[in-house]
């Protein structure tokens, strides 16, 4: 009986670990994907530099906290602000002149992402950099010990997503964002400046990506190539959820995050990296419009 009880306890522990660590992964993916979803829904642009904002957020908090030796909270705020300003500058100087050119925008943002990678590589070298945790120690949940930093990721992500929902659905600026995403011409007729809204959303999306990078920096070491795989995952989530659907992106982030976690626990963490590509392949083949996208969309 004791052996059976031990087996049941071990199974429950694995299930709890999957729930917790899957929640952490889903939280990071959701913050990345929601920003990209807003850009796709608003400007009809696939921003390949979105993953670079994630990387810049991670290196920003490392630079300010470790190199400049300023408090982590200061590093947190400065990193968000600098990445947002970079995104605003990119939108104004690089993307706005290419409006309407899908190919031009894709190439430009890809070039920018590679440029940021090279700048980081030249500045910090290829060696991964470790950032101090915002919260030390561990938290025990139902017998499962989890680093407090990982739980912070989930809490901040939930607060951010809830706050974003309230902002978009309840504020005047949020209403303007929705109107531009649904019908830019009609929005302009009622006095909404679509250029300002698009610039604002680019800054907001970059801030969400940077926030994900800042929170994950103490959990995973920062490296110059860290932007690529999260970018692929973010695109997969946006496509799976349905282009422009924030709710779809949240659902898709949960699917991807928990699918990877289950595969990592059941098979191998190395195999889990294939999950995103398999999901992307199946979505494109079986339902290219995504979970919450319209089949009649162009």
N, C-alpha and C positions, 0 to 999 in steps of 0.2 A: 504493500500500500504506500509505503514511504517512497519507493522508486517511482510509482505512478504519480504520486503527488509532486515529486521533483520534476518529472517530465512536463506535467501540466504547468508548473511554475515557470519552467524554462521557456515553454511555448508562449505563455502570456508575456514574459519579459521581451521576447523577440517581437511580438505584435506591438507592444508599447514602444519599443525602439523604432520600429517601422513608422508608427504613427507620429512620433516626435521628430525623427530625422527627416521623414517625408514632408512634414510640415515646414521644417526649416528650408529645405530645398524648394518647396512650392512657394514659400514667401519670397525668396530671392528671385525666382523666375517670374513671379507675378509683378514685382516692382519693375523688372526689366521689360516685361512684355506690355504692361499697361501704357508705359511711356511710348513705346513703339506703336502700339495700337492707336493712341491719340494722334500721332503724326500721320500714320497711314489713313486714318479716318478723316482727318482734317485737310492735309495737304496732298493726299494720294501719293506719298513719297516713301520709298523703302530706304531708310537712312542707314547705310552700312557703317557709319561712324558711331552708331548707338552703342556698340560694344566698347568702343574706345572711351566713351564717357564713364562707363563702368570701371575701366582700368585707371583712368585719370582720377576718379574718386578715391580708389584704393591707394594710389601713389600720392595723392594729395594729402591724405590723412597721415600717411607714413612720413612724408617730408616735413609737415608742420609739427608733428608730435615727436618724431625721433631725431630728425636733422636739426630743426629749429628749436626743439625741446620746449615747445609750448604745450599748454594743457590740452587733453584730448578733446574737450568740448570746443575749444577754439579751433582745433584742427578740423573737427567735424563741420563747423559752420563755414570756415574759410574754404574748405574743399568743395562744399556745395555751391557756394557763391562763385568761385572761380570757374568751375565746370559749367555752371549756368551761363556765365558771361561768355565763355568760349563758344557755347552753343548758339547764343544770340549773335555773336560776331560771324560765325559760320553761316547762319541763316541769312544774315543781311548781305554779306560779301560774296559768298560762294553759291548759295542755293537759290536765292531770289532771282538772280539773273538767268538761272537755268529753269525757271518755272515752266512747266509744260513739257519738259524734255526728260522722260523717264530714264533713257540711257545716259544722258549727261549727268543727271543727279546720282545715279548708281555709281558711275565711274568716279565722280567727284568725291562722294562720301567714302568710297573704298580707298581712294588715294589718300584722303585725310586720315583714315584709320591707320593705314600703313605708315603714314608720316608720323603720327603720334607714337606708334610702336617704335619707330627708329629713334625718335627723340628720347623716349624713355630708355631705350637700349643704350644709347650714347651717354646719357646722363647717369644712369644707375648700373649699367652693365647687365649681363644676362642672369646674374645670381638672384634668386628669389629673395624678397625682403619681408621681414616679419614686423608686424605692427602690434603694439600692446593692446590687450583686450580692454574694452570699455568697462566691462564688469568681470572681475576675477571669480574664481571658485566654481563650484558645481551646485546644481539643484537636483534634488532627488524627487522624482515624480513616480508614485506607485512602485517604488523599489528600483527604478531606473535612474542612474546618475547621468546627468546631462550637463555639459559646460554651460555656465550662465550666459556666456556670450551668444551661444546658439539660441537660447530662449529669448534673448534680447532681440535677435533678428526677427523672430516670429511676432513679438509684441509690437515692435516698431512698424513692421509691415502691415499688421492689422490696423493699427492706428492711422497709418498713412493712407491705406486703401479706403478706410471708412471716411477719413477727412476729405479725401479726393472726391468720393461719391457725394458727400454733403456739398462740397464746393461746386461741383458741376451741376448738381440738381437743384440747388437752393440759392445760388448767387447770380447776380446779373452777368458777371463775366462768364460763369459756367453756362448760362443760357446763350450767350453770344457764341461760345465754343460749339454748342450743340447746333445752333442755327447755321453756322458756317459749314460744319461737317455735313449737314443735311442738304443745304442749298445755298452755296456761296453768293449767287446772284440775288436771290431773294433777301439774304441777310444784308447785302450792301444797300438794297432799296430801303431798308428800315434803319439805316444809319450805322450798321456794324462795319468797322474797319477790319476787313479780313487780313490785311497785311500785319496789323498789330496783333491780331488774335493768333495768327500762324506763328509769328515770332515768339509770342508768349508761350504757346504750347511747346515749341521747340525747347525753350528754356526749362519749362516744367518737366518735359520728358527726359532731358539730359540730367536734371536734378534727381529724378527717380532712379535713373541708371547709376548715377554717382552715389546715391544713398545705398543702393545695393552693394556697390563696390566698397564703400566705407565700412559697412556692417560686416562684410565677408572678409575684409583685410586681416582682422585678428584671427579669423578661423582658418583661412587659407593664405599662404604666403603670396605676395604680389609679384608678378612677373610680366615682362613686356608682351608676352603672347597670350595673356590671360583673357583678352577681349574676344577672341575668335569663337571659342566653343559656346560661351554664354550668348553671343550674337546669334549663332545657329539655333540655339534653344529658344531664344526670344522669337525669332522668325517662325519657328515651328509652332510655338504656342499661339502666335497671332493668326497663322493660317488655320490651325486646328480650331481655334475659338471662333473664327469668322472675321474677315477683315473689318476693322473699325469697331468691333464689339468689345467693350470693356468687360462686360459680364462674361462673355465667351472666353476672353483671355484669362480671367480668374479661374474659371472652370478648367480650361486647358492647362493652366499652370499646376493645378492640383493633380490632374491626370498624369502629366509628365513627371512632376516631382515624386509622386508616389509610385509610379511605374518604375522609375530609376531606382528608388529606394528598395522596392520589393526585389528587383532583379539583383541588386547589390548584396542583399542579405541572403537570398535563396541560391544564387549562382556565384557571382563574383563582382566586386566593384569595377573591375576592368571591363566586364561585359556590359555594365550599366550604361557606359558611354554610347553604346550602339542603340539604346532605346530611342533616343530622340530622332535619329536618322530613320529608324524603322517606322516610327509614328509618322514622320514627315512623308515618307514614301507611301504609306497606306492612305493618308489623308488626300494626297494629290491624286492617287489612283481611284479611291472609293468616294470621297466627298470633298472635292476641291473648294467648295464654298464654305467649308468649316461647320462646326457644330451649330453655331447661331447665325450663320450667314445665309443669305437668300440664294436659292438655286438659280434665280433669274438675274442675279447681278452680273454686270459685264465684267 
